[in-house]
Amino acid sequence: MLTGPRIGPDPIPFPAFVQYLRQPMGQMPPYTVKVISDAELENVYAFLKSLPKPAPAKTIRLLNQ
C-alpha cells in the first residue's frame, strides 16, 4: 500500500510539509503559491499540529472484544 508522509496529529517538520505539497512525488499535483499561499500553508500546518493524538487501540473497548 502506498502512503504519504504523516501529516497529523504529529506532522512531519514544516519545511518537509511545504516541499511535499509544492513538489510532490508520484501522481499528486503540486500545490503552487497560486493555489495556496505560504501563509495558508502555515495555518494548515498549525491546525494539523493542534489535532489530538488518537487513543491507542487497546484502550478502545469495542476493538478489544
FIVEXNU-113822 format. One record per residue: residue in three letters; x, y, z of N, C-alpha, C, O in turn; residue number from 1; chain. Coordinates in Angstrom, 2 decimals. Each point is the difference from the previous one (the first is absolute). Layout:
BEGIN
{type ala n_xx X n_yy Y n_zz Z ca_xx X ca_yy Y ca_zz Z c_xx X c_yy Y c_zz Z o_xx X o_yy Y o_zz Z seq NUM mol A}
...
END
This chain:
BEGIN
{type met n_xx 0.84 n_yy -1.17 n_zz 0.00 ca_xx -0.84 ca_yy 1.17 ca_zz 0.00 c_xx 0.89 c_yy 1.24 c_zz 0.00 o_xx 0.94 o_yy 0.09 o_zz 0.78 seq 1 mol A}
{type leu n_xx -1.24 n_yy 0.85 n_zz -1.65 ca_xx 0.75 ca_yy 1.25 ca_zz -0.06 c_xx -0.62 c_yy 1.01 c_zz 0.96 o_xx -1.22 o_yy 0.16 o_zz 0.05 seq 2 mol A}
{type thr n_xx 2.07 n_yy 0.50 n_zz 0.69 ca_xx -0.48 ca_yy 1.04 ca_zz 0.92 c_xx 0.88 c_yy 1.21 c_zz -0.12 o_xx 1.14 o_yy -0.08 o_zz -0.48 seq 3 mol A}
{type gly n_xx -1.66 n_yy 1.20 n_zz 0.91 ca_xx 0.78 ca_yy 1.23 ca_zz 0.01 c_xx 0.60 c_yy 0.23 c_zz 1.37 o_xx -0.09 o_yy -0.87 o_zz 0.87 seq 4 mol A}
{type pro n_xx 0.69 n_yy 2.02 n_zz -0.67 ca_xx 0.59 ca_yy 0.29 ca_zz 1.31 c_xx -1.08 c_yy 0.23 c_zz 1.05 o_xx -1.14 o_yy 0.33 o_zz -0.32 seq 5 mol A}
{type arg n_xx 1.51 n_yy -0.52 n_zz 1.54 ca_xx -0.92 ca_yy 0.23 ca_zz 1.10 c_xx -0.25 c_yy 1.51 c_zz 0.13 o_xx 0.94 o_yy 0.78 o_zz 0.18 seq 6 mol A}
{type ile n_xx -2.22 n_yy -0.38 n_zz -0.26 ca_xx -0.30 ca_yy 1.42 ca_zz 0.10 c_xx -0.78 c_yy 0.34 c_zz 1.25 o_xx -0.19 o_yy 1.18 o_zz 0.28 seq 7 mol A}
{type gly n_xx -0.27 n_yy -2.13 n_zz 0.47 ca_xx -0.72 ca_yy 0.33 ca_zz 1.23 c_xx -0.27 c_yy -1.25 c_zz 0.80 o_xx -0.12 o_yy -1.07 o_zz -0.59 seq 8 mol A}
{type pro n_xx 0.03 n_yy 1.14 n_zz 1.87 ca_xx 0.06 ca_yy 1.20 ca_zz 0.82 c_xx 1.41 c_yy 0.45 c_zz 0.32 o_xx 0.17 o_yy 1.08 o_zz 0.57 seq 9 mol A}
{type asp n_xx 0.84 n_yy -1.84 n_zz -0.90 ca_xx 1.39 ca_yy 0.37 ca_zz 0.26 c_xx 0.69 c_yy 0.11 c_zz -1.36 o_xx 0.69 o_yy -0.93 o_zz -0.43 seq 10 mol A}
{type pro n_xx -0.88 n_yy 2.08 n_zz -0.26 ca_xx 0.44 ca_yy 0.09 ca_zz -1.39 c_xx 1.52 c_yy -0.01 c_zz -0.17 o_xx 0.76 o_yy 0.23 o_zz 0.93 seq 11 mol A}
{type ile n_xx -0.37 n_yy -0.49 n_zz -2.17 ca_xx 1.41 ca_yy 0.11 ca_zz -0.38 c_xx 0.44 c_yy 1.45 c_zz 0.22 o_xx -0.86 o_yy 0.88 o_zz 0.12 seq 12 mol A}
{type pro n_xx 2.15 n_yy -0.60 n_zz -0.07 ca_xx 0.46 ca_yy 1.39 ca_zz 0.19 c_xx -0.56 c_yy 0.93 c_zz -1.09 o_xx -0.22 o_yy -0.42 o_zz -1.14 seq 13 mol A}
{type phe n_xx -0.01 n_yy 1.68 n_zz 1.49 ca_xx -0.62 ca_yy 0.95 ca_zz -0.92 c_xx 0.72 c_yy 0.10 c_zz -1.34 o_xx -0.67 o_yy -0.03 o_zz -1.03 seq 14 mol A}
{type pro n_xx 2.01 n_yy 0.15 n_zz 0.98 ca_xx 0.66 ca_yy 0.08 ca_zz -1.32 c_xx -0.28 c_yy -1.23 c_zz -0.88 o_xx -0.18 o_yy 0.14 o_zz -1.21 seq 15 mol A}
{type ala n_xx 0.13 n_yy -1.31 n_zz 1.80 ca_xx -0.30 ca_yy -1.22 ca_zz -0.76 c_xx -1.46 c_yy 0.01 c_zz -0.46 o_xx -0.31 o_yy -0.45 o_zz -1.10 seq 16 mol A}
{type phe n_xx -0.58 n_yy 0.96 n_zz 1.93 ca_xx -1.42 ca_yy 0.13 ca_zz -0.34 c_xx -0.17 c_yy 0.90 c_zz -1.22 o_xx -0.72 o_yy -0.35 o_zz -0.94 seq 17 mol A}
{type val n_xx 1.39 n_yy 1.50 n_zz 0.96 ca_xx -0.09 ca_yy 0.94 ca_zz -1.12 c_xx 0.57 c_yy -0.65 c_zz -1.28 o_xx -0.61 o_yy 0.09 o_zz -1.06 seq 18 mol A}
{type gln n_xx 1.76 n_yy -0.71 n_zz 1.18 ca_xx 0.61 ca_yy -0.63 ca_zz -1.18 c_xx -0.89 c_yy -1.09 c_zz -0.56 o_xx -0.14 o_yy -0.13 o_zz -1.21 seq 19 mol A}
{type tyr n_xx -0.47 n_yy -0.66 n_zz 2.08 ca_xx -0.89 ca_yy -1.07 ca_zz -0.46 c_xx -1.18 c_yy 0.56 c_zz -0.77 o_xx -0.43 o_yy -0.59 o_zz -0.99 seq 20 mol A}
{type leu n_xx -0.10 n_yy 1.72 n_zz 1.42 ca_xx -1.15 ca_yy 0.59 ca_zz -0.70 c_xx 0.41 c_yy 0.76 c_zz -1.25 o_xx -0.71 o_yy -0.02 o_zz -1.00 seq 21 mol A}
{type arg n_xx 1.85 n_yy 0.68 n_zz 1.04 ca_xx 0.45 ca_yy 0.79 ca_zz -1.15 c_xx 0.64 c_yy -0.88 c_zz -1.09 o_xx -0.12 o_yy 0.30 o_zz -1.18 seq 22 mol A}
{type gln n_xx 0.81 n_yy -1.36 n_zz 1.59 ca_xx 0.70 ca_yy -0.87 ca_zz -0.96 c_xx -0.26 c_yy -1.47 c_zz 0.36 o_xx 0.92 o_yy -0.70 o_zz 0.42 seq 23 mol A}
{type pro n_xx -2.17 n_yy 0.24 n_zz -0.58 ca_xx -0.32 ca_yy -1.37 ca_zz 0.40 c_xx 0.61 c_yy -1.05 c_zz -0.94 o_xx 0.31 o_yy 0.28 o_zz -1.16 seq 24 mol A}
{type met n_xx -0.17 n_yy -1.46 n_zz 1.70 ca_xx 0.45 ca_yy -1.14 ca_zz -0.80 c_xx -1.24 c_yy -0.77 c_zz -0.43 o_xx -1.03 o_yy 0.05 o_zz 0.68 seq 25 mol A}
{type gly n_xx 1.11 n_yy -0.74 n_zz -1.76 ca_xx -1.12 ca_yy -0.84 ca_zz -0.41 c_xx -1.07 c_yy 0.78 c_zz -0.74 o_xx 0.29 o_yy 0.91 o_zz -0.77 seq 26 mol A}
{type gln n_xx -1.54 n_yy -1.28 n_zz 1.02 ca_xx -1.11 ca_yy 0.50 ca_zz -0.79 c_xx -0.66 c_yy 1.25 c_zz 0.57 o_xx -0.82 o_yy 0.62 o_zz -0.68 seq 27 mol A}
{type met n_xx 1.15 n_yy -0.23 n_zz 1.88 ca_xx -0.64 ca_yy 1.18 ca_zz 0.59 c_xx 0.46 c_yy 1.26 c_zz -0.72 o_xx 1.20 o_yy 0.20 o_zz -0.19 seq 28 mol A}
{type pro n_xx -2.14 n_yy 0.66 n_zz -0.21 ca_xx 0.41 ca_yy 1.26 ca_zz -0.63 c_xx 0.61 c_yy 0.94 c_zz 1.02 o_xx -0.34 o_yy -0.06 o_zz 1.19 seq 29 mol A}
{type pro n_xx 1.24 n_yy 0.94 n_zz -1.62 ca_xx 0.59 ca_yy 0.96 ca_zz 0.94 c_xx -1.01 c_yy 1.07 c_zz 0.40 o_xx -0.86 o_yy 0.39 o_zz -0.78 seq 30 mol A}
{type tyr n_xx 0.99 n_yy 0.07 n_zz 2.01 ca_xx -0.79 ca_yy 1.12 ca_zz 0.49 c_xx 0.90 c_yy 1.23 c_zz -0.05 o_xx 0.78 o_yy 0.26 o_zz 0.93 seq 31 mol A}
{type thr n_xx -0.88 n_yy 0.49 n_zz -2.01 ca_xx 0.85 ca_yy 1.17 ca_zz -0.20 c_xx -0.49 c_yy 1.16 c_zz 0.86 o_xx -1.06 o_yy -0.07 o_zz 0.62 seq 32 mol A}
{type val n_xx 1.86 n_yy 1.14 n_zz -0.58 ca_xx -0.38 ca_yy 1.20 ca_zz 0.74 c_xx -1.29 c_yy 0.59 c_zz -0.56 o_xx -0.73 o_yy 0.67 o_zz 0.73 seq 33 mol A}
{type lys n_xx 0.45 n_yy -0.90 n_zz -2.01 ca_xx -1.25 ca_yy 0.48 ca_zz -0.60 c_xx -1.21 c_yy -0.72 c_zz 0.60 o_xx -1.10 o_yy 0.56 o_zz 0.04 seq 34 mol A}
{type val n_xx 1.30 n_yy -1.79 n_zz 0.41 ca_xx -1.08 ca_yy -0.81 ca_zz 0.56 c_xx -0.16 c_yy 0.24 c_zz 1.49 o_xx -1.11 o_yy 0.21 o_zz 0.49 seq 35 mol A}
{type ile n_xx 2.23 n_yy -0.22 n_zz 0.24 ca_xx -0.02 ca_yy 0.22 ca_zz 1.45 c_xx 1.27 c_yy 0.76 c_zz 0.39 o_xx 1.11 o_yy -0.41 o_zz -0.34 seq 36 mol A}
{type ser n_xx -1.30 n_yy 1.51 n_zz 1.04 ca_xx 1.14 ca_yy 0.85 ca_zz 0.37 c_xx 0.81 c_yy -0.64 c_zz 1.12 o_xx -0.45 o_yy -0.94 o_zz 0.66 seq 37 mol A}
{type asp n_xx 1.66 n_yy 1.47 n_zz -0.46 ca_xx 0.83 ca_yy -0.48 ca_zz 1.12 c_xx -0.68 c_yy 0.25 c_zz 1.33 o_xx 0.08 o_yy -0.82 o_zz 0.91 seq 38 mol A}
{type ala n_xx -0.76 n_yy 1.95 n_zz -0.78 ca_xx -0.71 ca_yy 0.32 ca_zz 1.24 c_xx -1.13 c_yy -1.01 c_zz 0.24 o_xx -0.22 o_yy -0.43 o_zz 1.13 seq 39 mol A}
{type glu n_xx -0.48 n_yy 0.06 n_zz -2.19 ca_xx -1.07 ca_yy -1.00 ca_zz 0.15 c_xx 0.58 c_yy -1.36 c_zz 0.36 o_xx -0.60 o_yy -0.74 o_zz 0.79 seq 40 mol A}
{type leu n_xx 1.75 n_yy 0.39 n_zz -1.36 ca_xx 0.66 ca_yy -1.26 ca_zz 0.37 c_xx 0.38 c_yy 0.01 c_zz 1.47 o_xx -0.12 o_yy -1.02 o_zz 0.68 seq 41 mol A}
{type glu n_xx 0.57 n_yy 2.16 n_zz -0.17 ca_xx 0.34 ca_yy 0.10 ca_zz 1.42 c_xx -1.24 c_yy -0.22 c_zz 0.86 o_xx 0.07 o_yy -0.65 o_zz 1.04 seq 42 mol A}
{type asn n_xx -1.21 n_yy 1.18 n_zz -1.48 ca_xx -1.25 ca_yy -0.20 ca_zz 0.74 c_xx -0.43 c_yy -1.46 c_zz -0.02 o_xx -0.44 o_yy -0.54 o_zz 1.02 seq 43 mol A}
{type val n_xx 0.54 n_yy -0.11 n_zz -2.17 ca_xx -0.35 ca_yy -1.42 ca_zz -0.10 c_xx 0.90 c_yy -0.82 c_zz 0.91 o_xx -0.47 o_yy -0.88 o_zz 0.72 seq 44 mol A}
{type tyr n_xx 1.77 n_yy 1.18 n_zz -0.75 ca_xx 0.96 ca_yy -0.73 ca_zz 0.83 c_xx -0.30 c_yy 0.21 c_zz 1.49 o_xx 0.06 o_yy -0.95 o_zz 0.78 seq 45 mol A}
{type ala n_xx -0.39 n_yy 2.17 n_zz -0.40 ca_xx -0.34 ca_yy 0.28 ca_zz 1.40 c_xx -1.23 c_yy -0.80 c_zz 0.41 o_xx -0.06 o_yy -0.53 o_zz 1.11 seq 46 mol A}
{type phe n_xx -0.92 n_yy 0.44 n_zz -1.99 ca_xx -1.19 ca_yy -0.80 ca_zz 0.29 c_xx 0.38 c_yy -1.47 c_zz 0.19 o_xx -0.45 o_yy -0.64 o_zz 0.95 seq 47 mol A}
{type leu n_xx 1.26 n_yy 0.10 n_zz -1.85 ca_xx 0.40 ca_yy -1.41 ca_zz 0.10 c_xx 0.75 c_yy -0.26 c_zz 1.31 o_xx -0.18 o_yy -1.04 o_zz 0.62 seq 48 mol A}
{type lys n_xx 1.02 n_yy 1.98 n_zz -0.22 ca_xx 0.73 ca_yy -0.15 ca_zz 1.27 c_xx -0.94 c_yy 0.04 c_zz 1.20 o_xx 0.31 o_yy -0.55 o_zz 1.06 seq 49 mol A}
{type ser n_xx -1.46 n_yy 1.22 n_zz -1.21 ca_xx -0.93 ca_yy 0.14 ca_zz 1.12 c_xx -0.88 c_yy -1.23 c_zz 0.21 o_xx -0.65 o_yy -0.12 o_zz 1.04 seq 50 mol A}
{type leu n_xx 0.63 n_yy -0.79 n_zz -2.00 ca_xx -0.85 ca_yy -1.19 ca_zz 0.13 c_xx 0.49 c_yy -0.89 c_zz 1.14 o_xx 1.21 o_yy -0.21 o_zz 0.15 seq 51 mol A}
{type pro n_xx -2.13 n_yy -0.32 n_zz 0.65 ca_xx 0.43 ca_yy -0.90 ca_zz 1.07 c_xx 0.45 c_yy -1.34 c_zz -0.57 o_xx -0.47 o_yy -0.43 o_zz -1.06 seq 52 mol A}
{type lys n_xx 1.36 n_yy -0.20 n_zz 1.76 ca_xx 0.43 ca_yy -1.34 ca_zz -0.42 c_xx -1.14 c_yy -0.97 c_zz 0.24 o_xx -0.71 o_yy 0.11 o_zz 1.00 seq 53 mol A}
{type pro n_xx 0.52 n_yy -1.08 n_zz -1.90 ca_xx -1.09 ca_yy -0.96 ca_zz 0.20 c_xx 0.29 c_yy -0.91 c_zz 1.18 o_xx 1.16 o_yy -0.22 o_zz 0.38 seq 54 mol A}
{type ala n_xx -2.21 n_yy -0.30 n_zz 0.20 ca_xx 0.14 ca_yy -0.94 ca_zz 1.11 c_xx 0.60 c_yy -1.30 c_zz -0.52 o_xx -0.31 o_yy -0.42 o_zz -1.11 seq 55 mol A}
{type pro n_xx 1.17 n_yy -0.22 n_zz 1.90 ca_xx 0.54 ca_yy -1.30 ca_zz -0.41 c_xx -1.14 c_yy -1.01 c_zz -0.15 o_xx -0.96 o_yy 0.02 o_zz 0.77 seq 56 mol A}
{type ala n_xx 1.07 n_yy -0.89 n_zz -1.76 ca_xx -1.06 ca_yy -0.98 ca_zz -0.27 c_xx -0.33 c_yy -0.83 c_zz 1.24 o_xx -1.16 o_yy -0.38 o_zz 0.19 seq 57 mol A}
{type lys n_xx 2.16 n_yy 0.09 n_zz 0.64 ca_xx -0.26 ca_yy -0.84 ca_zz 1.18 c_xx -0.92 c_yy 0.68 c_zz 1.01 o_xx -0.55 o_yy -0.67 o_zz 0.87 seq 58 mol A}
{type thr n_xx 0.38 n_yy 2.00 n_zz -0.97 ca_xx -0.89 ca_yy 0.69 ca_zz 0.94 c_xx -1.42 c_yy 0.14 c_zz -0.53 o_xx -0.87 o_yy 0.52 o_zz 0.70 seq 59 mol A}
{type ile n_xx 0.63 n_yy -0.97 n_zz -1.92 ca_xx -1.33 ca_yy 0.09 ca_zz -0.60 c_xx -0.72 c_yy -1.34 c_zz 0.23 o_xx 0.33 o_yy -1.01 o_zz -0.62 seq 60 mol A}
{type arg n_xx -1.29 n_yy 1.03 n_zz 1.52 ca_xx -0.65 ca_yy -1.22 ca_zz 0.47 c_xx -0.53 c_yy -0.86 c_zz -1.14 o_xx 0.22 o_yy -1.21 o_zz 0.00 seq 61 mol A}
{type leu n_xx -0.92 n_yy 1.78 n_zz -0.97 ca_xx -0.59 ca_yy -0.78 ca_zz -1.08 c_xx 1.03 c_yy -0.72 c_zz -0.85 o_xx -0.29 o_yy -1.05 o_zz -0.57 seq 62 mol A}
{type leu n_xx 1.48 n_yy 1.61 n_zz 0.47 ca_xx 1.04 ca_yy -0.66 ca_zz -0.80 c_xx 0.63 c_yy -1.18 c_zz 0.73 o_xx 0.70 o_yy -0.81 o_zz -0.60 seq 63 mol A}
{type asn n_xx -0.95 n_yy 0.72 n_zz 1.88 ca_xx 0.63 ca_yy -1.07 ca_zz 0.79 c_xx -0.98 c_yy -1.09 c_zz 0.42 o_xx 0.31 o_yy -0.82 o_zz 0.87 seq 64 mol A}
{type gln n_xx -1.47 n_yy 0.79 n_zz -1.47 ca_xx -0.99 ca_yy -1.05 ca_zz 0.34 c_xx 0.17 c_yy -1.21 c_zz -0.88 o_xx -0.73 o_yy -0.98 o_zz 0.14 seq 65 mol A}
END
